């Protein structure tokens, strides 16, 4: 893939995630070994979620206006806009562990007979 075309598209539906979205995006954007884009779908946020996203000046972030029709419609919009040949999902209140993207892409590259991979998770209260 060229530098202008991402290998990975991370789709992030967002609605009223002001308290979390900045940390979420920063956890994804730590990835530098894999060309990526983050497609944020603002699905009718009424808080300052959009402003938080806009405050992160990173050209890998793209923002789409959702239809306010819920997470499934937001995901579908993100899928139609994704440019990467690998698609990942991240809710606007999740954190990606360091090297998650790199490691999962490497695993998929090493296991060409698979089309999907997932990992464990931890719940924080």
Number of C-alpha atoms within 10 A of each C-alpha: 10 7 9 9 14 19 18 21 25 24 26 26 27 26 25 18 21 20 14 16 25 20 18 20 25 15 17 22 17 13 17 11 10 17 19 25 24 27 25 28 28 24 22 17 17 12 13 15 22 23 11 17 22 14 10 12 8 14 8 14 18 17 15 15 15 23 14 14 10 14 18 10 16 24 21 15 20 27 18 8 14 21 18 19 11 16 18 18 16 19 20 25 19 20 18 19 12 13 16 15 22 15 13 16 18 12 14 15 12 10 11 8 8 10 9 13 10 8 6 4 10 7 5 5 3
